[in-house]
Amino acid sequence: MASAIIGGLIRQGLPADRIEVVEPDAAQRDKLRATWPMQVHEHAGPALHSATMVVWAVKPQTFGQAALACAPHTAAALHLSVAAGIRCDSMAQWLGTERIVRAMPNTPALVGAGMTGLYARPAVSPLERELVSAIMATTGQVLWLPHESDLDAVTALSGSGPAYVFYFLEAMRQAGQEMGLDADTATQLAIGTFVGASRLAADASEPPEVLRERVTSKGGTTHAALCAMNDAGMAKAFVQAMHAAHRRAQALGDEFVP
C-alpha cells in the first residue's frame, strides 16, 4: 500500500525527493531506491523532523514499536495510518499526538482504482482532511466516515472485498471450463463481466436490485442461475461471511491496545 501511495503521488507530480521512507528491511530499501529517487532510511531519525505528514503502512504487530521510535521526531506532523486494526487511541498514546487519520484502502489502489474509507480525529483540521483526501485520491475513490468504528464495516466490505470478487472469478472460471471453455477464455469473460457490471452500477441511478431485475427474465437463463443461488442460500452465506470479517476487524482492534 505504501508503494501505491508513493506511486500515486509521483504520478500526480510530487517530486520524489520530497518523500522520505523508513524501511528496516534491506531488500525492500534497495527495491524502493531502484524504483524512485528518494531518501530511504533504515531507522527513524532526525531527518523526520521536517515531515509535515507521516504515512503509516506497517504491519499491525510492529506498529507500536515503530511508532515509539518515530515519535520523538514527528511531533509536528499529521499522521495518516493505513495499518489495519490499529485504533486512534492506541496511535495517540504511542505517538503523543491527536492529529491522526485512519484509512482503510484496498488492493485495487495498486492500479489507481482503490476504494478508501477515512476517519479523522477531531484535532485534524479541515485543511488537513483535504490534504489527506488529495493524497488518497491518487489511489482511487475516498469516502469520509463519521465514526471510527465504521472502519470495521469498511474493512469487511471494501477492504476485504477484492478477495470476494476474485473468489467469484475463480468460480466462474471453473464453471466455464466445466462447460467446455478453456481457462483463458472463461477468465476473460468473467473479468469483463465484473468490470462492465460494476461500471453500469456506478453510472446508474437505480439500486442494484433494480439492475438485477432488468436482466432477469422469468423462466430464462439468468432466472435459472439466480434460483439455483437462492436455493443454495448463497446470499445469506455471503452476508454471514462479511459479518465474520467485521467481527475479525473488531477483534484485531482489541488485540493491538497498548
Backbone hydrogen bonds, N-H to C=O, Kabsch-Sander energy under -0.5 kcal/mol:
donor,donor_aa,acceptor,acceptor_aa,energy
5,I,1,M,-2.2
6,I,2,A,-2.8
7,G,3,S,-2.9
8,G,4,A,-2.1
9,L,5,I,-2.5
10,I,6,I,-2.4
11,R,7,G,-2.3
12,Q,8,G,-1.4
13,G,10,I,-1.5
14,L,9,L,-2.4
18,R,15,P,-2.0
19,I,16,A,-1.7
21,V,39,Q,-2.5
23,E,21,V,-0.6
23,E,41,H,-3.2
29,R,25,D,-2.2
30,D,26,A,-2.3
31,K,27,A,-2.0
32,L,28,Q,-2.5
33,R,29,R,-2.5
34,A,30,D,-2.0
35,T,31,K,-1.3
36,W,32,L,-2.8
38,M,36,W,-2.0
39,Q,19,I,-1.1
41,H,21,V,-3.8
48,L,45,G,-2.1
49,H,46,P,-2.0
50,S,47,A,-0.6
51,A,48,L,-1.8
54,V,78,L,-3.0
56,W,54,V,-0.6
56,W,80,L,-3.5
57,A,55,V,-0.8
62,T,59,K,-1.8
63,F,59,K,-0.7
63,F,60,P,-1.0
64,G,60,P,-0.5
66,A,62,T,-2.2
67,A,63,F,-3.0
68,L,64,G,-2.3
69,A,65,Q,-1.5
70,C,66,A,-1.7
71,A,67,A,-2.5
73,H,70,C,-2.5
74,T,70,C,-0.8
74,T,71,A,-0.9
77,A,74,T,-1.5
78,L,52,T,-2.4
79,H,99,R,-2.3
80,L,54,V,-3.0
80,L,78,L,-0.5
81,S,79,H,-0.5
81,S,101,V,-3.0
82,V,56,W,-3.2
86,I,83,A,-0.9
87,R,85,G,-0.7
91,M,87,R,-2.2
92,A,88,C,-3.1
93,Q,89,D,-1.8
94,W,90,S,-2.2
95,L,91,M,-3.1
96,G,92,A,-1.9
97,T,92,A,-0.6
100,I,98,E,-2.0
101,V,79,H,-2.8
102,R,119,Y,-2.9
103,A,81,S,-3.1
104,M,117,G,-2.7
109,A,106,N,-2.1
110,L,107,T,-2.4
111,V,108,P,-1.7
112,G,109,A,-1.7
113,A,108,P,-2.6
114,G,139,T,-3.1
116,T,141,Q,-2.1
117,G,104,M,-2.0
118,L,143,L,-2.5
119,Y,102,R,-2.3
121,R,100,I,-2.4
124,V,121,R,-2.0
129,R,125,S,-2.2
130,E,126,P,-2.1
131,L,127,L,-2.0
132,V,128,E,-2.4
133,S,129,R,-2.6
134,A,130,E,-2.4
135,I,131,L,-2.2
136,M,132,V,-2.8
137,A,133,S,-2.1
138,T,134,A,-0.5
138,T,135,I,-1.1
139,T,136,M,-1.9
140,G,137,A,-0.8
141,Q,114,G,-2.5
143,L,116,T,-2.1
145,L,118,L,-3.1
150,D,147,H,-1.2
151,L,148,E,-1.9
152,D,149,S,-1.4
153,A,149,S,-0.7
154,V,150,D,-2.1
155,T,151,L,-2.4
156,A,152,D,-1.7
157,L,153,A,-2.3
158,S,154,V,-1.7
159,G,154,V,-2.6
160,S,155,T,-2.5
163,A,160,S,-1.4
164,Y,160,S,-0.8
164,Y,161,G,-0.7
165,V,161,G,-1.9
166,F,162,P,-2.5
167,Y,163,A,-2.2
168,F,164,Y,-2.1
169,L,165,V,-2.5
170,E,166,F,-2.3
171,A,167,Y,-1.8
172,M,168,F,-2.7
173,R,169,L,-2.4
174,Q,170,E,-2.5
175,A,171,A,-2.5
176,G,172,M,-2.5
177,Q,173,R,-2.4
178,E,174,Q,-2.4
179,M,175,A,-1.4
180,G,177,Q,-1.6
181,L,176,G,-2.6
186,A,182,D,-2.5
187,T,183,A,-2.5
188,Q,184,D,-2.5
189,L,185,T,-2.4
190,A,186,A,-2.3
191,I,187,T,-2.9
192,G,188,Q,-2.4
193,T,189,L,-1.8
194,F,190,A,-2.1
195,V,191,I,-2.7
196,G,192,G,-2.5
197,A,193,T,-2.7
198,S,194,F,-2.3
199,R,195,V,-2.1
200,L,196,G,-2.4
201,A,197,A,-2.5
202,A,198,S,-2.3
203,D,199,R,-1.9
204,A,200,L,-1.7
210,V,207,P,-0.9
211,L,207,P,-1.7
212,R,208,P,-2.7
213,E,209,E,-2.1
214,R,210,V,-1.8
215,V,211,L,-0.8
215,V,212,R,-1.0
216,T,213,E,-1.3
217,S,215,V,-0.7
220,G,217,S,-2.8
223,H,217,S,-0.5
224,A,220,G,-1.9
225,A,221,T,-2.1
226,L,222,T,-2.7
227,C,223,H,-2.4
228,A,224,A,-1.9
229,M,225,A,-2.1
230,N,226,L,-2.7
231,D,227,C,-2.7
232,A,228,A,-1.6
233,G,230,N,-1.3
234,M,229,M,-2.4
237,A,233,G,-2.3
238,F,234,M,-2.6
239,V,235,A,-2.4
240,Q,236,K,-2.4
241,A,237,A,-2.0
242,M,238,F,-1.7
243,H,239,V,-1.9
244,A,240,Q,-2.0
245,A,241,A,-2.0
246,H,242,M,-2.2
247,R,243,H,-2.5
248,R,244,A,-2.1
249,A,245,A,-2.2
250,Q,246,H,-2.1
251,A,247,R,-2.2
252,L,248,R,-2.3
253,G,249,A,-1.6
254,D,250,Q,-1.4
255,E,251,A,-1.6
256,F,252,L,-1.5
257,V,254,D,-0.5
257,V,255,E,-0.8
